[in-house]
């Protein structure tokens, strides 16, 4: 099983697309919503990012929802 995390915000369309993709493919993930959790916002900024979605799969960071790259990392 892969370790999948995603940093999101409430108004982010690509975040919703990524979460829908994970749910459609039965991929378990941990969500860090920067709109609701200031600690998640600080973590995102500490990683050097100011925008979402940030998807982390087994330690590899992907800024934005690059479906093909996500599929490759997940072996789909």
Secondary structure, 3 states (H helix, E strand, C coil): CCCEEEEECCCCHHHHHHHHHHHHCCCCCEEEECCCCHHHHHHHHHCCCCCCCEEEECCEEEECCCHHHHHHHHCC
